[in-house]
Amino acid sequence: DLEAYYLHDYQSAQQHLQGLLSSPGLSRSIKGEVKIELADVLVLKGEVWEASLLFMQVEKEFKEDRVGHLAKFKNAKVYYYTGEYDWCQAQLDVLKASTSKLIANDAMDLSLLITDNYNLDTSTITMDLFAKADLCILQHKFKEAEQFYDSINSINGYHTLNDDILLRKANIAINAGDFEKAVLLLNELMSDYSDDILADNALFLLGNIYEHHLYDLDKAKEAYKTILFDHKGSLFVVEARKRYRKLTGIKADKINKDT
């Protein structure tokens, strides 16, 4: 992981993983996970179709297993990165029923992103730029990712991807430790897209930044409280309730009654 994602020494990372695969005594499931890691490295190298073949190999070997579902999801993302959105969507439709809640949720998120933004323009240029930026984030090439996002905004003053762009830029800023910039981006998202599907994501990120990095507990409480009252169907409700309860000292039954 260090070699691949931080040092960008893909060759060395690949050699370590291939060496691990040839080690005696590895269980079948561990081998499957190592193959997924190896395919991830191939994606980072830009060898996406070689990675796709490896993902398909793992998927076939572990059809009804979490490892197989993870490989299928990562393979769907390969098609997303390369602009094969119809094929990607077909894989995601199957994964929405995955027994792994996390994989099912990730599949749903990517499926919604494609459904909401694909084929809205006369060409796929905007969606292609967005997918390339997402690949750059995976490769930890954050400056290049921001350039792709900015180019979308220069092509279209307004686009349905604008809220997604703000959220991704905020995550890039958090990764760089620039929490003030992240707060500005998230507040912009909340101001312009308060009724959007990503509003609760932005609120939870804001709460986390205020609680753990900027140490403004009043603002953290306010962010978590807004999720509880205004976004009752959010996936973050349970965690937001825990954090709000911890910060305020209010008992759980009182929070439940108020919401």
Buried (B, 14 or more C-beta within 10 A) or exposed (E): EEBBBEEEEBEEBBEBBEEBBEEEEBEEEBBBBBBBBBBBBBBBBEBBEBBBBBBBBBBEBBEEBBBBBBBBBBBBBBBBBBBBBEBBBEBBEEBEEBEBEEBBBBBBBBBEBBEEBBEEBEEBEBBBBBBBBBBBBBBBBBEBBBBBBBBBEEEBEEBBBBBBBBBBBBBBBBEEEBBEBBBBBBBBBBEEBEEBBBBBBBBBBBBBBBBEBBEBEEBBBBBBBBBBEBBEEBBBBEBBBEBBBEBBEBEEEEBEEEB
